[in-house]
Amino acid sequence: MTTQLSLPGVAKSYADQPVLDTVSASIRPGERVGIVGENGAGKSTLLRLPAGPARPDAGTITVSAEGGIGHLAPRQHRHASATCASTSVSIRP
């Protein structure tokens, strides 16, 4: 089965703060992937990089999806009691 999204050895920093340090992943068609981590761990950065326009400082990102890839930014809930935010990445075959 072919890989639709490949991220070998991806690194990204903002100013002097490393956010991703040599992260690697391969996602095949039909796979579902969850990314879990503490705030500031680089989850959103990892999801944003394949959609651009930001580029990794190291490593490569290969997207093999005819329809492209998109990133839907986190949406913060307005209710004071709500603490969840969601981020989605869509890869179109």
C-alpha positions as CSV (number, residue, x, y, z in Angstrom):
1,M,0.0,0.0,0.0
2,T,1.4,3.4,-0.9
3,T,2.1,6.2,1.6
4,Q,0.0,9.3,1.3
5,L,1.9,11.4,3.8
6,S,5.5,10.8,4.7
7,L,7.5,12.9,7.2
8,P,11.0,11.5,7.7
9,G,13.2,13.3,10.2
10,V,11.2,16.5,10.5
11,A,12.4,19.3,12.8
12,K,11.0,22.8,13.4
13,S,12.0,25.6,15.7
14,Y,10.5,29.0,16.3
15,A,13.2,31.6,17.2
16,D,15.6,29.5,19.4
17,Q,12.8,27.2,20.7
18,P,12.8,23.7,19.2
19,V,9.2,22.5,18.7
20,L,9.8,19.3,16.7
21,D,13.0,17.4,16.9
22,T,13.5,14.6,14.3
23,V,9.9,13.5,14.1
24,S,9.1,10.7,11.6
25,A,5.8,9.4,10.4
26,S,4.2,7.6,7.5
27,I,0.4,7.5,6.9
28,R,-1.2,5.2,4.4
29,P,-4.6,5.6,2.7
30,G,-7.4,4.8,5.1
31,E,-5.3,5.0,8.3
32,R,-6.5,7.1,11.2
33,V,-3.9,8.8,13.4
34,G,-4.2,10.4,16.7
35,I,-1.6,12.9,18.0
36,V,-1.6,13.4,21.8
37,G,0.7,15.6,23.9
38,E,0.9,18.5,26.3
39,N,0.3,22.1,25.3
40,G,3.3,23.4,23.4
41,A,4.5,19.9,22.5
42,G,4.3,20.6,18.7
43,K,1.0,18.8,17.8
44,S,-0.4,21.7,15.8
45,T,2.9,22.4,14.2
46,L,3.2,18.8,13.1
47,L,-0.3,19.0,11.5
48,R,0.3,22.4,9.9
49,L,3.6,21.7,8.2
50,P,2.3,19.3,5.5
51,A,-0.4,21.9,4.5
52,G,2.1,24.8,4.2
53,P,3.1,27.5,3.8
54,A,5.5,26.9,6.7
55,R,8.4,24.5,6.0
56,P,10.4,22.3,8.3
57,D,13.9,23.3,9.3
58,A,15.1,19.8,8.6
59,G,13.7,16.6,7.1
60,T,11.2,16.4,4.2
61,I,7.4,16.2,3.8
62,T,6.0,14.2,0.9
63,V,2.2,14.4,0.2
64,S,0.9,11.9,-2.4
65,A,-2.7,13.0,-2.6
66,E,-4.2,14.1,-5.9
67,G,-6.7,16.4,-4.2
68,G,-4.1,18.0,-2.0
69,I,-4.0,18.4,1.8
70,G,-5.7,21.0,4.0
71,H,-5.4,22.2,7.6
72,L,-8.3,23.4,9.7
73,A,-7.0,25.5,12.6
74,P,-8.0,24.8,16.2
75,R,-11.3,26.3,17.2
76,Q,-11.4,27.5,20.8
77,H,-14.8,27.1,22.4
78,R,-16.3,30.3,23.8
79,H,-17.9,28.8,26.9
80,A,-15.9,29.3,30.0
81,S,-16.4,25.7,31.1
82,A,-15.2,24.2,27.8
83,T,-11.6,23.3,27.6
84,C,-11.3,21.4,24.3
85,A,-9.9,22.5,21.0
86,S,-9.8,20.5,17.8
87,T,-7.5,20.4,14.8
88,S,-8.1,18.5,11.6
89,V,-6.0,17.7,8.6
90,S,-7.7,16.3,5.5
91,I,-5.9,14.3,2.8
92,R,-8.0,13.9,-0.3
93,P,-7.2,10.9,-2.5
